[in-house]
Amino acid sequence: MHDLPKLFNEYDEARQEGFIKVKGYKEQGKKIVGTFCTYTPKEIMEAAGAISVSLCGTSEEPIQDAERDLPRNLCPLIKSSYGFAITDKCPYFYFSDLIVGETTCDGKKKMYELLGEIKHVHVMQLPQNNKDEESLRLWKNEVIKLKERIESEFGVEITTEKLKEAIKVVNEERRAKEEFYELGKLCPPPMSGLEMQKVLYGSQFKMDIKENINNLRELTANIRKEYESGKRTISENAPRILVTGCPIGGASEKVIKAIEDNGGVVVCYENCGGVKATYTKVDESKDPIDAIAEKYLSIPCSVMSPNQDRLDLLSKVIDEYKIDGVVEVILQACHTYNVESYSIKRFITEKKNKPYISIETDYSQSDMGQIGTRIGTFLEMMP
């Protein structure tokens, strides 16, 4: 038998272990690109021979420092990310040669202006609609601008062949993640939602993509082997929960814990770190720039208006994962997800006939009791 708890913990520790790795890459002369969002095309950095790493803060630790410059009533993800930057408490930010941002929300794009006083920052101008040709043309130009900025900044040439190879590698990483999280379709699932989240979050800090692919596939095979041998750790009567909404990780894992402490099990994440970012791939048969632009613009984030694709994705996931209830996690002051939650609630309760609850929270632990009570009641009321 494989020591699965140990393997899950390795992913849980991946962010901190990555601090040493990124320092090593820097000493080898590698260029480091810090990113904040799944709209940033990873293939461009891969084709340039650079290392891309996530900078999104998910801890309340540096928020007090950030609030010296930023308003208190701002999204905790933005404040945490900025706080880590100005205090040098995040080695990923410290070692980054270039920061790539995107205009997904007003708070982030103004925060990038402040980061530009500390580091080299490139901001991609994201269209707010992903269904018309003008938006696609604008986004394609933004992808080209990023490619040209990285070529100029790092003194490299990103050829068509390098892009095609990068597309294949990153697509394969998406498939490996997909193979892993689709284990949640099994009934009962072979792992808890917290264990799944550790892997999905931790894999963002596995900077060697090919190594990450191999590790994910090995873990998936080990989990499946133990499951097929008859090992069960989750009750088949546990309500199967889908988590949707804002990016989660770190401190916001309190919602997952509340679900599973009250007898439920999270079997799928539709958030940025889960299905939303991987369910579509870059078309390997097209011109690479066109294909990259199309794939990334199709991500159904709440910043898109209208956002029918998110409803379609939720419908698909609810059916495929045999979901019993939906929990939407909304970070305080995230206006697009907060406003869109009304449409999501109507769709899930009226069209899919499933229970729904939204939890608005931040990165502190002060509301854990309240969240536990609300989630407990929600699960008790399930048919």
C-alpha positions in Angstrom: 0.0 0.0 0.0 1.1 3.5 -0.8 1.3 6.2 2.0 -1.3 8.4 0.5 -1.5 10.8 3.5 2.2 11.5 3.1 1.8 12.1 -0.7 -1.1 14.6 0.1 1.1 16.3 2.6 3.9 16.7 0.1 1.5 18.9 -2.0 0.4 20.7 1.1 4.0 21.7 1.7 4.8 22.4 -2.0 4.5 26.2 -1.6 7.1 26.4 1.1 9.4 23.8 -0.5 9.1 25.9 -3.7 10.9 28.8 -2.0 14.1 26.8 -2.1 13.5 25.7 -5.6 12.8 29.1 -7.0 16.1 30.4 -5.4 17.9 27.5 -7.1 16.4 28.4 -10.5 17.4 32.0 -10.0 21.0 31.0 -9.2 21.0 28.9 -12.4 20.2 32.0 -14.4 16.5 31.1 -15.0 14.0 33.9 -15.4 11.1 34.0 -13.0 7.7 35.3 -13.9 5.1 35.9 -11.1 1.5 35.6 -12.1 -1.8 36.2 -10.4 -4.5 34.7 -12.5 -5.5 31.8 -14.7 -6.0 34.2 -17.6 -2.2 34.6 -17.9 -1.0 32.3 -20.7 1.5 29.9 -19.1 2.6 28.7 -22.5 4.3 32.0 -23.3 6.6 31.7 -20.3 7.3 28.0 -21.0 8.2 28.8 -24.6 10.6 31.5 -23.3 12.4 29.0 -21.0 11.1 31.0 -18.0 9.6 29.7 -14.7 6.1 30.9 -13.9 4.8 30.9 -10.4 1.6 32.0 -8.7 1.7 35.1 -6.5 -1.8 35.2 -5.2 -1.8 35.7 -1.4 -4.2 33.5 0.6 -3.2 34.4 4.1 -4.2 37.2 6.5 -0.7 37.5 7.8 0.4 40.5 5.6 -3.0 42.2 5.3 -2.4 44.7 8.1 0.8 45.9 6.3 -1.2 46.2 3.1 -3.9 48.3 4.7 -1.3 51.1 5.3 -1.7 51.7 1.5 -4.9 50.0 0.5 -8.5 50.5 1.7 -9.7 48.1 4.4 -12.9 47.2 2.4 -11.0 45.6 -0.4 -10.8 41.9 -1.5 -8.5 40.0 0.9 -6.7 38.3 -2.0 -5.6 41.7 -3.3 -4.5 42.9 0.1 -2.7 39.6 0.9 -0.9 39.6 -2.4 0.1 43.3 -2.0 1.1 42.8 1.6 3.4 39.9 0.7 5.0 42.1 -2.0 5.8 45.1 0.1 7.0 43.2 3.1 9.3 40.8 1.1 7.7 37.9 2.9 7.0 36.1 -0.3 10.2 34.7 -2.0 8.3 34.1 -5.2 7.7 37.9 -5.5 11.2 38.7 -4.3 12.8 36.5 -7.0 10.4 37.4 -9.8 12.0 39.2 -12.8 8.6 40.2 -14.2 5.1 40.3 -12.8 2.3 39.6 -15.2 -1.1 40.9 -14.2 -4.5 41.2 -15.9 -7.4 43.6 -15.7 -9.9 41.1 -14.2 -11.1 43.5 -11.5 -10.8 47.1 -10.6 -9.0 46.4 -7.3 -6.3 44.3 -8.9 -5.5 46.6 -11.8 -5.0 49.6 -9.4 -2.9 47.4 -7.2 -0.7 46.6 -10.2 0.1 50.3 -10.5 1.5 50.2 -7.0 3.5 47.0 -7.6 5.0 48.7 -10.7 6.8 51.0 -8.3 8.6 47.9 -6.8 9.0 45.5 -9.8 8.8 45.3 -13.5 5.0 44.7 -14.2 3.2 43.9 -17.4 -0.6 44.2 -17.4 -2.7 42.4 -19.9 -5.9 44.2 -20.8 -8.6 41.6 -20.5 -11.9 42.2 -22.5 -15.1 41.9 -20.5 -16.9 39.9 -23.1 -15.6 36.6 -24.6 -18.2 36.1 -27.4 -17.5 38.6 -30.1 -14.7 38.9 -32.6 -13.5 42.3 -31.4 -12.9 40.9 -27.9 -10.9 38.0 -29.3 -8.9 40.3 -31.6 -8.1 42.6 -28.6 -7.1 39.6 -26.5 -4.9 38.1 -29.2 -3.1 41.4 -29.4 -2.6 41.3 -25.6 -1.0 37.8 -26.0 1.3 39.1 -28.7 2.3 42.1 -26.5 3.1 39.7 -23.6 5.2 37.5 -25.9 7.1 40.6 -27.2 7.6 42.0 -23.6 9.1 38.7 -22.4 11.3 38.5 -25.5 12.6 42.0 -24.9 12.8 41.7 -21.1 14.7 38.4 -21.1 16.6 38.6 -24.4 15.0 35.5 -25.9 13.2 34.6 -29.1 9.8 32.8 -28.7 9.5 30.9 -32.0 6.4 29.2 -33.4 7.9 25.8 -32.8 8.7 26.6 -29.1 5.1 27.8 -28.7 3.7 24.6 -30.2 5.9 22.5 -27.9 4.9 24.6 -24.9 1.2 24.2 -25.8 1.6 20.4 -25.8 3.3 20.3 -22.5 0.9 22.6 -20.7 -2.1 20.8 -22.2 -0.6 17.5 -20.9 -0.4 19.1 -17.4 -4.1 20.1 -17.7 -5.0 16.5 -18.6 -3.0 15.2 -15.6 -4.9 17.5 -13.3 -8.1 16.5 -14.9 -7.4 12.8 -14.4 -6.7 13.5 -10.8 -9.7 15.6 -9.9 -12.1 13.4 -11.9 -11.5 10.8 -9.2 -14.1 12.8 -7.4 -16.7 11.2 -9.8 -16.3 7.9 -8.0 -19.0 7.1 -5.4 -17.9 7.2 -2.7 -15.0 9.5 -3.6 -11.5 8.0 -2.8 -10.3 11.1 -1.0 -11.6 14.0 1.0 -12.2 17.5 -0.5 -9.4 18.9 1.7 -7.0 16.3 0.3 -8.0 17.1 -3.2 -7.6 20.9 -2.5 -4.1 20.3 -1.1 -3.0 18.8 -4.4 -4.8 21.3 -6.7 -3.4 24.2 -4.7 0.1 22.7 -4.2 0.5 21.8 -7.9 0.6 25.6 -8.7 4.0 25.6 -7.0 5.5 22.6 -8.8 7.5 24.7 -11.2 8.9 21.9 -13.4 5.8 21.1 -15.5 7.0 17.7 -16.7 7.8 16.7 -13.1 4.4 17.9 -12.0 2.7 15.8 -14.7 4.5 12.7 -13.6 3.8 13.3 -9.9 0.1 13.9 -10.5 -0.2 10.8 -12.6 1.6 8.7 -10.1 -0.6 10.0 -7.3 -3.7 9.4 -9.4 -2.7 5.8 -10.2 -1.9 5.1 -6.5 -5.3 6.5 -5.3 -7.1 4.4 -8.0 -5.2 1.3 -7.1 -6.1 1.5 -3.4 -9.7 2.3 -4.2 -9.9 -0.7 -6.5 -8.4 -2.9 -3.8 -11.5 -2.0 -1.7 -10.1 0.7 0.5 -12.8 3.3 1.4 -12.2 6.4 3.6 -15.4 8.3 2.8 -19.0 7.2 3.6 -21.1 6.6 0.5 -23.9 8.4 2.3 -21.9 11.7 2.7 -23.6 14.5 0.7 -21.6 15.2 -2.4 -20.7 19.0 -2.5 -19.6 21.2 -5.4 -17.6 24.3 -4.4 -17.8 27.2 -6.7 -17.0 31.0 -6.6 -13.8 32.9 -5.8 -10.3 31.4 -5.8 -9.7 29.5 -2.6 -6.7 28.2 -0.8 -4.8 28.8 2.4 -7.0 30.4 5.0 -10.2 29.9 3.0 -9.9 26.2 3.4 -12.0 26.8 6.5 -15.1 26.4 4.3 -14.0 23.0 3.1 -13.2 21.9 6.7 -16.7 23.1 7.8 -18.3 21.0 5.0 -16.4 17.9 5.9 -16.6 18.3 9.7 -20.4 18.3 9.3 -20.5 15.1 7.3 -20.4 16.3 3.7 -17.6 15.7 1.2 -16.3 18.1 -1.5 -16.0 16.1 -4.7 -15.4 18.9 -7.2 -14.1 22.5 -7.3 -15.3 24.7 -10.2 -13.1 27.5 -9.0 -10.0 28.9 -10.8 -7.7 26.2 -9.3 -10.0 23.4 -10.4 -12.3 22.6 -13.4 -12.7 26.2 -14.6 -9.0 26.5 -15.7 -8.5 23.0 -17.2 -11.7 21.8 -18.8 -10.8 23.5 -22.1 -7.4 22.9 -23.8 -5.4 24.9 -26.3 -6.2 23.7 -29.8 -2.9 22.1 -31.0 -4.0 22.2 -34.7 -4.3 26.0 -35.0 -1.9 28.9 -35.1 -0.4 28.9 -31.6 -1.2 32.6 -30.8 -4.7 32.2 -32.1 -5.2 29.0 -30.1 -3.8 30.5 -26.9 -6.0 33.6 -27.2 -9.1 31.5 -27.8 -8.5 29.1 -24.9 -7.8 31.7 -22.2 -10.5 34.1 -23.3 -13.0 31.2 -22.9 -12.4 30.9 -19.1 -15.9 31.6 -17.6 -14.8 33.9 -14.7 -17.5 36.2 -13.3 -15.7 39.2 -14.8 -17.2 38.2 -18.2 -20.5 39.7 -19.1 -22.7 37.9 -19.9 -21.3 34.7 -18.4 -23.5 31.9 -19.8 -20.5 29.6 -20.1 -20.2 29.4 -16.3 -23.8 28.2 -16.0 -23.1 25.6 -18.7 -20.0 24.4 -16.9 -21.9 24.2 -13.6 -24.7 22.2 -15.2 -22.2 19.8 -16.7 -20.3 19.3 -13.4 -23.4 18.9 -11.3 -24.5 16.0 -13.6 -21.2 14.3 -14.0 -20.2 14.4 -10.3 -23.7 13.6 -9.1 -23.7 16.7 -6.9 -26.1 16.9 -3.9 -25.5 20.5 -3.0 -23.6 23.6 -4.1 -21.5 25.9 -1.8 -20.4 29.2 -3.3 -17.4 30.9 -1.6 -17.3 34.6 -2.1 -14.4 36.7 -0.8 -15.5 40.0 0.8 -15.6 42.9 -1.7 -15.4 40.6 -4.8 -18.2 42.4 -6.5 -18.4 40.4 -9.7 -18.8 37.0 -7.9 -21.1 38.6 -5.3 -23.5 40.0 -7.8 -23.3 37.0 -10.1 -24.2 34.7 -7.1 -27.9 35.7 -7.5 -27.9 34.3 -11.0 -26.0 31.2 -9.9 -28.5 30.6 -7.0 -31.5 30.8 -9.3 -29.9 28.5 -11.9 -28.9 25.9 -9.3 -32.1 25.9 -7.3 -34.6 26.4 -10.1 -33.0 24.7 -13.2 -30.9 22.0 -11.5 -33.1 21.6 -8.4 -30.2 21.4 -6.0 -29.6 23.1 -2.6 -27.4 26.1 -2.7 -25.7 28.3 -0.1 -23.3 31.2 -0.5 -20.6 32.0 2.1 -19.1 35.4 2.1 -15.8 35.4 4.0 -12.2 36.7 4.2 -8.9 35.1 5.3 -9.4 35.5 9.0 -10.4 32.6 11.3 -12.9 34.8 13.2 -16.0 33.5 11.4 -15.2 29.8 11.5 -17.9 29.1 14.1 -20.6 31.0 12.1 -19.6 29.2 8.9 -19.7 25.8 10.6 -23.2 26.5 11.9 -24.5 27.6 8.6 -22.9 24.7 6.7 -24.2 22.3 9.3 -27.7 23.5 8.9 -27.4 23.5 5.1 -26.3 19.8 5.1 -29.0 18.8 7.6 -31.7 20.2 5.4 -30.6 18.2 2.4 -33.1 15.6 1.3 
